[in-house]
């Protein structure tokens, strides 16, 4: 099967479907104004990893019930980058609408096109301009859309984007976002090895930030050892300040202090992490997802 790359159309201009890019290079905008090259070069970047929980109609945690809470959370936090997991196409369109015109996103369904869950990356267009992106599948045939060769419970994938930071003198960096299998440890281990191989190429020339739901606890699984053994650092551990630790999967129950942190944000050396937080935001007893978002404030070095 030939390689194929697809993405939802960008709001500001790319209205036709984009395909057959290896990888696809996007038009860039040059940073403007004195702040871009001057005082702004150390303005921290806010990054969030957020398993959205796919849009379902099952009450009491349907997407229609959770959408207003998700909107309130994102408007309060205003991350510059959000690595999302599990979002379905219309659900992502809803979030795009709720965030307003200053945000855009990049992603494709794990079954191709708009089909299946996405590992989409949202970004604040006032701060960031995408230069290049690609997708790969967590399988022995990573360039084949929808492939699942390691016995995982479902198809899994990763999306990466190379950004230009418009506020910080045009500095470039990459974000890789993923979601590992929830059933097979073998599939997770193989996926981690694939991700670090791909990450090595991305992080060779630019700082790299990895967001994801890894479905295993930090510090207590070979998947974690593989990711950190490749030179990535756990931003939770390197942060100058941290919130209270909670298990990031809470299943809509009250968050458990000291629980397993299965959602991580990792980064290459040289990235300074000012703060790491696990958000327990809820409204009227409703959580935005069955996962708690993980957030960091960082400087790219």
C-alpha positions as CSV (number, residue, x, y, z in Angstrom):
1,X,0.0,0.0,0.0
2,X,1.5,3.4,-0.9
3,X,2.3,6.0,1.6
4,X,-0.5,8.5,2.2
5,X,-0.6,11.6,4.3
6,X,-3.8,13.5,5.1
7,X,-4.9,16.3,7.3
8,X,-8.0,18.3,8.0
9,X,-8.0,21.6,6.0
10,X,-6.6,24.6,7.8
11,X,-9.0,27.3,8.6
12,X,-7.1,30.1,7.1
13,X,-6.6,29.1,3.5
14,X,-5.9,25.4,2.8
15,X,-9.4,24.4,1.9
16,X,-8.6,21.5,-0.4
17,X,-7.5,18.1,1.0
18,X,-3.7,17.8,1.3
19,X,-2.2,14.5,0.3
20,X,0.9,12.7,-0.9
21,X,3.4,14.9,1.0
22,X,6.6,13.2,2.3
23,X,6.4,14.9,4.7
24,X,4.1,17.9,4.0
25,X,5.8,21.3,4.2
26,X,3.5,24.2,5.2
27,X,3.8,27.8,4.4
28,X,5.4,29.8,7.2
29,X,5.0,33.3,8.6
30,X,8.0,35.4,9.6
31,X,7.9,36.7,13.1
32,X,7.1,40.4,13.2
33,X,7.7,43.2,15.7
34,X,10.4,44.0,18.2
35,X,9.1,41.5,20.8
36,X,9.7,38.5,18.4
37,X,13.5,39.0,18.3
38,X,13.9,40.8,21.6
39,X,12.3,40.5,25.0
40,X,10.0,37.7,23.9
41,X,12.8,35.2,23.4
42,X,12.3,33.8,26.9
43,X,8.5,33.8,27.1
44,X,7.6,30.4,28.4
45,X,5.7,28.0,26.1
46,X,2.6,26.4,27.6
47,X,2.1,22.7,26.6
48,X,-0.8,20.4,27.5
49,X,-1.2,16.6,26.9
50,X,-4.9,15.8,27.1
51,X,-6.7,12.5,26.4
52,X,-10.1,13.9,25.5
53,X,-12.1,10.7,25.8
54,X,-13.8,10.0,22.5
55,X,-17.2,11.6,21.9
56,X,-19.9,9.3,23.1
57,X,-23.6,9.7,23.8
58,X,-23.5,7.6,27.0
59,X,-24.7,9.5,30.0
60,X,-23.8,11.0,32.4
61,X,-20.5,11.6,30.6
62,X,-21.6,12.2,27.0
63,X,-19.6,14.6,24.9
64,X,-22.6,17.0,25.0
65,X,-22.2,17.1,28.8
66,X,-18.4,17.3,28.8
67,X,-18.0,19.8,25.9
68,X,-18.8,23.0,28.0
69,X,-16.4,21.8,30.7
70,X,-13.7,21.2,28.2
71,X,-14.3,24.6,26.7
72,X,-14.1,26.3,30.1
73,X,-10.8,24.4,30.9
74,X,-9.1,25.4,27.7
75,X,-10.2,29.0,27.9
76,X,-8.9,29.2,31.4
77,X,-5.5,27.6,30.6
78,X,-4.9,28.8,27.0
79,X,-2.1,26.4,26.1
80,X,0.1,27.2,23.1
81,X,0.2,23.5,22.2
82,X,-2.3,20.8,23.0
83,X,-1.4,17.2,22.2
84,X,-4.8,15.4,22.2
85,X,-5.6,11.7,22.2
86,X,-8.9,9.9,21.3
87,X,-10.6,12.9,19.7
88,X,-13.0,12.0,16.9
89,X,-13.3,14.3,13.9
90,X,-16.5,16.2,14.8
91,X,-15.4,16.4,18.4
92,X,-12.2,18.1,17.3
93,X,-14.2,20.4,15.1
94,X,-16.2,21.3,18.2
95,X,-13.1,22.1,20.1
96,X,-11.8,24.2,17.2
97,X,-15.0,26.2,17.3
98,X,-14.9,26.6,21.1
99,X,-11.3,27.7,21.1
100,X,-12.0,30.5,18.6
101,X,-10.2,31.6,15.4
102,X,-6.8,32.0,17.0
103,X,-6.3,28.2,17.2
104,X,-5.8,25.6,14.5
105,X,-5.0,21.9,14.5
106,X,-3.2,19.2,12.6
107,X,-4.2,15.5,12.5
108,X,-5.7,12.6,10.7
109,X,-7.9,9.7,11.8
110,X,-6.0,6.5,12.7
111,X,-8.1,4.6,10.1
112,X,-7.3,7.3,7.6
113,X,-9.0,10.6,6.7
114,X,-11.7,11.5,9.2
115,X,-12.1,7.9,10.4
116,X,-11.3,6.8,13.9
117,X,-9.6,8.5,16.8
118,X,-7.0,11.2,16.2
119,X,-3.7,12.1,17.8
120,X,-4.3,15.7,16.8
121,X,-2.1,18.7,17.8
122,X,-3.8,22.0,18.4
123,X,-1.7,25.2,18.4
124,X,-2.1,28.9,19.1
125,X,-1.6,30.7,15.7
126,X,-0.6,33.9,17.4
127,X,2.5,32.2,18.8
128,X,3.2,29.3,16.5
129,X,3.4,28.6,12.7
130,X,3.6,25.0,11.5
131,X,6.4,24.4,9.0
132,X,6.1,20.6,8.4
133,X,4.2,17.7,9.7
134,X,3.7,13.9,9.3
135,X,1.9,10.9,10.7
136,X,3.1,7.4,11.3
137,X,1.4,4.2,12.7
138,X,2.6,2.3,15.6
139,X,3.2,-1.0,13.8
140,X,5.8,-2.9,11.8
141,X,4.6,-1.0,8.8
142,X,4.5,2.6,10.2
143,X,3.8,4.3,6.8
144,X,0.8,2.2,6.1
145,X,-2.4,3.9,7.2
146,X,-4.4,1.9,9.7
147,X,-1.8,-0.8,10.2
148,X,-1.7,-2.8,13.4
149,X,0.9,-5.6,13.3
150,X,1.9,-6.1,16.9
151,X,-1.3,-7.5,18.3
152,X,-2.6,-4.3,19.8
153,X,-6.2,-3.9,20.9
154,X,-6.6,-1.2,18.3
155,X,-4.8,0.8,15.7
156,X,-2.4,3.4,17.2
157,X,-0.5,6.2,15.7
158,X,1.6,9.4,16.2
159,X,1.5,12.8,14.7
160,X,4.4,15.2,14.7
161,X,4.7,18.9,13.8
162,X,7.7,21.2,13.3
163,X,6.8,24.7,14.5
164,X,8.3,28.2,14.3
165,X,7.9,30.2,17.4
166,X,6.7,33.6,16.2
167,X,7.3,35.2,19.6
168,X,10.7,33.9,20.3
169,X,12.8,35.1,17.3
170,X,11.6,32.4,14.9
171,X,13.0,29.5,17.0
172,X,12.0,26.1,15.6
173,X,11.0,23.0,17.6
174,X,9.1,19.8,17.1
175,X,6.1,18.3,18.9
176,X,5.3,14.6,18.7
177,X,2.0,13.4,20.0
178,X,0.9,9.8,20.5
179,X,-1.3,7.3,22.3
180,X,-0.1,3.8,23.1
181,X,-2.2,0.6,23.2
182,X,-4.2,-0.1,26.3
183,X,-4.2,-3.9,26.1
184,X,-0.8,-5.2,24.8
185,X,2.4,-4.6,26.7
186,X,4.3,-6.1,23.7
187,X,2.6,-3.6,21.4
188,X,3.5,-0.7,23.7
189,X,7.2,-1.8,24.0
190,X,7.5,-2.1,20.2
191,X,5.7,1.3,19.8
192,X,8.1,3.0,22.2
193,X,11.1,1.7,20.3
194,X,9.6,3.0,17.0
195,X,8.8,6.4,18.5
196,X,12.3,6.9,19.9
197,X,13.8,6.0,16.5
198,X,11.6,8.6,14.8
199,X,12.1,11.1,17.6
200,X,15.9,10.8,17.2
201,X,15.6,12.3,13.7
202,X,13.2,15.0,14.8
203,X,15.3,16.0,17.8
204,X,18.6,16.0,16.0
205,X,18.3,19.6,14.7
206,X,15.5,21.1,17.0
207,X,14.2,20.8,20.5
208,X,11.5,18.1,20.8
209,X,8.5,17.9,23.1
210,X,6.6,14.6,23.3
211,X,3.1,14.4,24.5
212,X,1.0,11.3,25.0
213,X,-1.1,8.8,26.8
214,X,1.3,5.9,27.3
215,X,-1.1,3.7,29.2
216,X,1.7,2.7,31.7
217,X,2.8,4.4,34.9
218,X,5.9,6.6,34.8
219,X,9.0,5.1,36.4
220,X,7.5,1.6,36.5
221,X,7.5,0.1,33.1
222,X,9.9,-0.8,30.3
223,X,8.1,1.7,28.0
224,X,9.1,4.5,30.3
225,X,12.7,3.2,30.4
226,X,12.8,3.1,26.6
227,X,11.7,6.6,26.2
228,X,14.0,8.1,28.8
229,X,16.9,5.8,27.7
230,X,16.7,7.5,24.3
231,X,17.7,10.8,26.0
232,X,14.3,12.3,26.6
233,X,13.6,13.8,30.0
234,X,10.3,13.6,32.0
235,X,9.2,17.2,32.5
236,X,7.4,16.2,35.6
237,X,10.7,15.3,37.3
238,X,12.7,18.2,35.8
239,X,10.2,20.9,36.6
240,X,11.2,23.6,39.0
241,X,7.7,23.6,40.5
242,X,5.0,20.9,40.5
243,X,1.4,20.6,41.5
244,X,0.2,17.7,43.6
245,X,0.6,14.3,41.9
246,X,-2.6,12.6,40.8
247,X,-3.4,9.5,38.9
248,X,-4.0,10.9,35.4
249,X,-6.7,8.3,34.5
250,X,-9.5,8.8,37.0
251,X,-12.5,7.4,35.2
252,X,-14.7,10.3,36.2
253,X,-14.2,9.5,39.9
254,X,-12.5,12.0,42.3
255,X,-8.8,12.2,41.4
256,X,-6.5,10.0,43.5
257,X,-3.5,11.8,45.0
258,X,-0.3,9.9,44.4
259,X,-1.9,7.7,41.7
260,X,-0.3,6.4,38.5
261,X,0.8,9.1,36.0
262,X,0.2,7.5,32.6
263,X,0.0,10.7,30.6
264,X,3.4,12.3,30.1
265,X,5.2,15.2,28.6
266,X,8.8,14.5,27.7
267,X,11.5,16.7,26.2
268,X,15.0,16.7,24.8
269,X,17.9,18.0,26.9
270,X,18.3,21.7,27.1
271,X,14.6,22.4,27.6
272,X,14.0,24.3,30.9
273,X,10.7,23.3,32.6
274,X,9.4,26.0,34.9
275,X,6.3,24.3,36.1
276,X,4.4,21.0,35.7
277,X,0.7,20.6,36.7
278,X,-2.0,17.9,36.6
279,X,-5.3,19.7,36.3
280,X,-8.3,18.5,38.4
281,X,-10.6,21.1,36.8
282,X,-14.3,20.3,36.9
283,X,-17.6,22.2,36.7
284,X,-20.9,21.3,38.4
285,X,-19.5,17.9,39.2
286,X,-18.6,17.1,35.6
287,X,-15.0,16.5,34.5
288,X,-14.0,17.3,30.9
289,X,-12.6,13.7,30.4
290,X,-11.8,10.5,32.2
291,X,-8.2,11.6,32.1
292,X,-6.7,14.6,33.8
293,X,-4.7,17.0,31.5
294,X,-1.0,17.3,32.1
295,X,0.5,20.8,31.6
296,X,3.9,22.3,31.6
297,X,5.4,25.7,31.2
298,X,8.8,25.5,29.5
299,X,11.6,27.4,27.7
300,X,13.2,25.7,24.7
301,X,16.8,26.4,25.7
